[in-house]
């Protein structure tokens, strides 16, 4: 009998990540009328214009109302709802669980893409970890010279501030000094409210 105490896991194993590049994802999503963008560590490197470190995966975000369009564009691949340690097959036409916001995309036994449904809409960006933090989407999104939309560094670093994994610390060390003054002021202001006493605050004030 299956061990029901263990999280359910469909699809390839976790170590089977062989992510598409941001440019490959942009090509696959060409024509999608949805305000999606690359997020996470890759967003920082798309903004920088070069790969500053190895990335285990590739994450994009899209406002939840646009998720059906994204799924339709990716219908040729295997989709899985992910969260709380579980990876569940997402059948075509089936809604993902309400408490899950991630969909992983698989192809040929490899994980290719992590699609994150986020709050907000085409006009407004909303910080998923605390929906009281909002900004005009145009203020938070950028477009690379190769046409890849990305979350600007202040948004990517805000998500990383709560985790502070070694790679997040390395990303902050590299990218915080590169922020323009307005982005630095915005990030410090939001972090001061959400994470008072955070060790990054002093470095953002310098």
Long-range contacts (C-beta under 8 A, 24 or more apart in sequence): 7-84, 7-85, 7-86, 8-86, 8-87, 8-88, 9-86, 9-87, 10-80, 10-87, 10-88, 10-89, 11-78, 11-80, 11-87, 11-89, 11-104, 11-106, 11-111, 12-106, 12-109, 12-110, 12-111, 16-109, 16-110, 16-111, 17-56, 17-57, 17-110, 17-111, 18-110, 18-111, 18-112, 19-55, 19-56, 19-57, 19-58, 19-111, 19-112, 19-113, 20-58, 20-112, 20-113, 21-58, 22-46, 22-58, 22-144, 22-148, 22-150, 23-146, 23-148, 25-58, 25-60, 25-113, 25-148, 26-146, 26-147, 26-148, 26-149, 28-73, 28-74, 29-70, 29-73, 31-73, 32-69, 32-70, 32-73, 33-66, 33-69, 34-62, 34-63, 34-66, 34-69, 34-70, 35-62, 35-63, 35-66, 35-122, 35-137, 35-141, 35-149, 36-60, 36-61, 36-62, 36-66, 36-70, 36-149, 37-61, 37-62, 37-141, 37-149, 37-150, 37-151, 38-148, 38-149, 38-150, 38-151, 39-116, 39-150, 39-151, 39-155, 39-156, 39-159, 40-156, 40-159, 41-156, 41-167, 41-171, 42-150, 43-150, 43-151, 43-152, 43-153, 43-155, 43-156, 44-153, 44-156, 44-157, 44-171, 44-174, 44-175, 46-142, 46-144, 46-148, 46-150, 47-142, 47-144, 47-150, 47-152, 47-153, 48-175, 48-178, 49-144, 49-145, 52-171, 52-174, 53-167, 53-170, 53-171, 57-111, 57-114, 58-112, 58-113, 58-114, 59-113, 59-114, 59-115, 59-116, 60-113, 60-114, 60-115, 60-116, 61-115, 61-116, 61-117, 61-118, 61-128, 61-151, 62-115, 62-116, 62-117, 62-118, 63-117, 63-118, 63-119, 63-120, 63-121, 63-122, 64-101, 64-117, 64-118, 64-119, 65-121, 66-122, 67-103, 67-115, 67-117, 70-115, 71-103, 74-105, 74-113, 74-115, 77-105, 77-106, 77-107, 77-112, 78-105, 78-106, 78-107, 79-103, 79-104, 79-105, 79-106, 80-104, 80-105, 80-106, 82-114, 101-128, 125-155, 127-155, 127-158, 127-159, 127-190, 129-159, 129-162, 130-194, 133-158, 133-190, 133-194, 135-186, 152-183, 153-178, 153-179, 153-183, 154-179, 154-183, 154-184, 154-186, 154-187, 157-187, 158-187, 158-190, 158-191, 161-191, 161-194, 161-195, 161-198, 161-200, 162-195, 172-200, 172-203, 176-200, 176-203, 176-204
